[in-house]
Amino acid sequence: MIYADINFQTKEIDNIVEFLNKNRFFYSGVLFYRYKKNDYLRLQFENRHKIEEKYNVCYSEYCKFLSKFVLKDKKRVNHL
């Protein structure tokens, strides 16, 4: 994976996210207090052709929800 961490204080965050989405970066999470007590949006890019997703293990309902959300966003950016 290649990660892009974007500070939420960045004025052009929407344009940056749009650019990264077009380059197949998809939502990966939020990093609270990541650097100098600022929050960051994390996007990720799969730099491999085949990544196994079928056997991801999620025990909590929230983890299952987040996993589905991430996979849905991955499909979305692959169709841009």
VOTIBA-135790 format. One record per residue (C-alpha): residue number from 0; residue in one letter; x, y negated, z negated. Coordinates in Angstrom, 2 decimals. Layout:
VOTIBA-135790
<zaro NUM, 'A', <X, Y, Z>>;
...
//
This chain:
VOTIBA-135790
<zaro 0, 'M', <0.00, 0.00, 0.00>>;
<zaro 1, 'I', <0.98, -3.58, 0.58>>;
<zaro 2, 'Y', <-0.61, -6.07, -1.82>>;
<zaro 3, 'A', <-1.41, -9.75, -1.43>>;
<zaro 4, 'D', <-2.05, -11.60, -4.70>>;
<zaro 5, 'I', <-3.75, -14.95, -4.18>>;
<zaro 6, 'N', <-4.02, -17.50, -6.95>>;
<zaro 7, 'F', <-7.64, -18.55, -7.48>>;
<zaro 8, 'Q', <-6.43, -22.16, -7.79>>;
<zaro 9, 'T', <-5.27, -22.15, -4.15>>;
<zaro 10, 'K', <-7.28, -24.74, -2.23>>;
<zaro 11, 'E', <-7.30, -22.74, 1.01>>;
<zaro 12, 'I', <-8.19, -19.41, -0.60>>;
<zaro 13, 'D', <-11.16, -18.80, 1.71>>;
<zaro 14, 'N', <-9.02, -19.31, 4.82>>;
<zaro 15, 'I', <-6.27, -17.09, 3.43>>;
<zaro 16, 'V', <-8.72, -14.30, 2.59>>;
<zaro 17, 'E', <-10.31, -14.57, 6.04>>;
<zaro 18, 'F', <-6.87, -14.36, 7.70>>;
<zaro 19, 'L', <-5.87, -11.36, 5.59>>;
<zaro 20, 'N', <-9.22, -9.63, 6.21>>;
<zaro 21, 'K', <-8.64, -9.95, 9.96>>;
<zaro 22, 'N', <-5.30, -8.26, 9.38>>;
<zaro 23, 'R', <-7.03, -5.37, 7.56>>;
<zaro 24, 'F', <-6.38, -6.41, 3.96>>;
<zaro 25, 'F', <-9.35, -5.51, 1.79>>;
<zaro 26, 'Y', <-10.45, -6.18, -1.79>>;
<zaro 27, 'S', <-8.47, -4.40, -4.45>>;
<zaro 28, 'G', <-9.21, -6.24, -7.69>>;
<zaro 29, 'V', <-8.71, -9.29, -9.87>>;
<zaro 30, 'L', <-5.59, -9.84, -11.95>>;
<zaro 31, 'F', <-6.36, -11.90, -15.05>>;
<zaro 32, 'Y', <-3.54, -14.06, -16.42>>;
<zaro 33, 'R', <-1.16, -12.55, -13.84>>;
<zaro 34, 'Y', <1.39, -15.34, -13.70>>;
<zaro 35, 'K', <1.56, -18.48, -15.82>>;
<zaro 36, 'K', <-1.91, -17.64, -17.19>>;
<zaro 37, 'N', <-3.55, -17.93, -13.77>>;
<zaro 38, 'D', <-6.01, -15.43, -12.30>>;
<zaro 39, 'Y', <-5.30, -13.82, -8.95>>;
<zaro 40, 'L', <-7.37, -12.05, -6.32>>;
<zaro 41, 'R', <-5.64, -8.89, -5.10>>;
<zaro 42, 'L', <-6.08, -7.62, -1.57>>;
<zaro 43, 'Q', <-4.42, -4.49, -0.24>>;
<zaro 44, 'F', <-3.38, -3.10, 3.11>>;
<zaro 45, 'E', <-2.83, 0.59, 3.78>>;
<zaro 46, 'N', <0.44, 0.90, 5.66>>;
<zaro 47, 'R', <-0.12, 4.60, 6.37>>;
<zaro 48, 'H', <-2.47, 6.27, 8.79>>;
<zaro 49, 'K', <-3.88, 8.88, 6.43>>;
<zaro 50, 'I', <-4.54, 8.15, 2.78>>;
<zaro 51, 'E', <-6.53, 10.73, 0.86>>;
<zaro 52, 'E', <-9.64, 9.18, -0.68>>;
<zaro 53, 'K', <-11.84, 12.23, -0.96>>;
<zaro 54, 'Y', <-10.31, 13.48, -4.20>>;
<zaro 55, 'N', <-10.17, 10.20, -6.16>>;
<zaro 56, 'V', <-11.28, 10.91, -9.73>>;
<zaro 57, 'C', <-13.50, 8.40, -11.51>>;
<zaro 58, 'Y', <-15.06, 9.30, -14.83>>;
<zaro 59, 'S', <-17.00, 6.19, -15.79>>;
<zaro 60, 'E', <-19.95, 4.81, -13.86>>;
<zaro 61, 'Y', <-18.15, 1.46, -13.58>>;
<zaro 62, 'C', <-15.08, 3.11, -12.05>>;
<zaro 63, 'K', <-17.30, 4.93, -9.55>>;
<zaro 64, 'F', <-18.99, 1.63, -8.68>>;
<zaro 65, 'L', <-15.66, -0.13, -8.14>>;
<zaro 66, 'S', <-14.31, 2.73, -6.05>>;
<zaro 67, 'K', <-17.36, 2.60, -3.76>>;
<zaro 68, 'F', <-17.09, -1.21, -3.57>>;
<zaro 69, 'V', <-13.42, -1.05, -2.50>>;
<zaro 70, 'L', <-14.09, 1.62, 0.13>>;
<zaro 71, 'K', <-17.03, -0.37, 1.48>>;
<zaro 72, 'D', <-14.85, -3.48, 1.81>>;
<zaro 73, 'K', <-12.15, -1.42, 3.51>>;
<zaro 74, 'K', <-14.69, -0.31, 6.14>>;
<zaro 75, 'R', <-15.86, -3.91, 6.54>>;
<zaro 76, 'V', <-12.41, -5.30, 7.33>>;
<zaro 77, 'N', <-11.65, -2.45, 9.71>>;
<zaro 78, 'H', <-14.57, -3.63, 11.86>>;
<zaro 79, 'L', <-13.51, -7.29, 12.06>>;
//
